[in-house]
Amino acid sequence: MRREDFPILDSGIIYFDNAATTHKPLQVIEAVREFYMRHNSNVHRGIHRLSREASELYEEAHEVLARFINARACEVVFTHNTTDAINMVAIGWALPRLRPGDNVVTTVMEHHSNILPWKFVCELKGAELRYVDVNEEGLPSPEQLEELVDRNTKLVAVSGMSNVTGAIPEVREFIKVAHDNGAVILVDGAQMVPHMPVNVKELDVDFLAFSGHKMLGPTGTGVLYGKEELLEEMLPPKPGGGTITDVTLEGVEWAPLPWRHEGGTPNIAGAVGLAEAAKYLMNVGMERVREHEKELVAKALKVLDEVGAIVYGPRDVDRRGGIATFNFKGLEPHMVGALLDARKIAVRTGLHCAHPLHRRIKARNGTVRASFYLYNTLKEIEAFKEALEEISKLV
Ligand SMILES: Cc1ncc(COP(=O)(O)O)c(C=O)c1O
């Protein structure tokens, strides 16, 4: 990893808004440019040279992403983002299966993208949506999970890392409890996959959703991983061009995986860029990414304590990703964000698409979130400290 790979950082901005989206290295920008300059064409439809090249690059991108999470290429469905991926499972897998009396279990800590799709299908089918509560540190309770998941649970949906507190729940425990009860599990990996090693086979997760744009890839890219048998039984949630091998007026023969779940012309250039992003991260090594972020967040938490901020989320960095979330008593989060922006430090403020969690942690006006990635440095945390020392004097 070289800072010079990220030209946007040349302006001197300290970018701590990586949980929202990350910057793109030159290698990704160049791969997208190269695609448009030399290979642009639609996929799977033409026999001409450019179309063959575009198709090869697009298929290769599935293979790279499969390698990134230890899946098979047929189990990697490209989506627009995490939200899209979760909605596809809700519509294509859960909706046809849910019956009155069934339930779906999620948690209070979820991003709205891992609540609303389940709420939508549960309401349509007269099923119940249950929420595992979180403790004071924002971690879901394994005991309550055991109580809520039962033989009527069709699906359990949990985030691999909270986008608000950085809390890392016991994902393996969620997977075990879901499977012990005959339920399917979806992990929202939006904050997990970009920041730690993830091996879907070893985890034995059924569905995993994540966003390309949060892991150095282009915007408008994401992945739905599903075990082959589950993707086979899932109804194509976006039927249309590219999803079939044959259509008659009476019926349809679906295309092989993963194409049947990728309706319409995909984001081909985005996929090529995402593959380059995954290669970049594999070259760095996901263990190193995780270790670096642990170091940054440990230092950031110390700084926040020193300046007297209210800190949210787990204190143990083994249970926390590279996210430091806080408030100053008596200062609105947006005011803190604006004051940091004036010092060239970009953080996110507000409710971070997680209103239930903010109610639960008693931060109804929102929080200030500094979220880190592989290009952030301890020196930047020093600058953050100086800025916070000044701001804390306003309280
Ligand atoms: C935990 C989590 N889930 C889902 C999402 C939604 O991601 P996207 O906007 O890429 O669909 C986010 C985005 O911040 C997130 O942090």
The ligand as a MOL file (V3000), in Angstrom:
LIG
                    3D

  0  0  0     0  0            999 V3000
M  V30 BEGIN CTAB
M  V30 COUNTS 16 16 0 0 0
M  V30 BEGIN ATOM
M  V30 1 C -23.5620 -2.2030 7.9450 0
M  V30 2 C -24.0640 -1.6230 6.6640 0
M  V30 3 N -25.0040 -2.2750 5.9760 0
M  V30 4 C -25.4750 -1.8270 4.8140 0
M  V30 5 C -25.0290 -0.6500 4.2790 0
M  V30 6 C -25.5690 -0.1790 2.9720 0
M  V30 7 O -24.5410 -0.1130 2.0330 0
M  V30 8 P -24.8260 0.4720 0.5860 0
M  V30 9 O -25.2160 1.9030 0.7780 0
M  V30 10 O -23.5430 0.3200 -0.1390 0
M  V30 11 O -25.9400 -0.3160 0.0270 0
M  V30 12 C -24.0770 0.0970 4.9650 0
M  V30 13 C -23.6240 1.4040 4.4580 0
M  V30 14 O -23.0740 2.2070 5.1450 0
M  V30 15 C -23.5740 -0.4200 6.1830 0
M  V30 16 O -22.6380 0.2410 6.8570 0
M  V30 END ATOM
M  V30 BEGIN BOND
M  V30 1 1 1 2
M  V30 2 1 2 3
M  V30 3 2 2 15
M  V30 4 2 3 4
M  V30 5 1 4 5
M  V30 6 1 5 6
M  V30 7 2 5 12
M  V30 8 1 6 7
M  V30 9 1 7 8
M  V30 10 2 8 9
M  V30 11 1 8 10
M  V30 12 1 8 11
M  V30 13 1 12 13
M  V30 14 1 12 15
M  V30 15 2 13 14
M  V30 16 1 15 16
M  V30 END BOND
M  V30 END CTAB
M  END
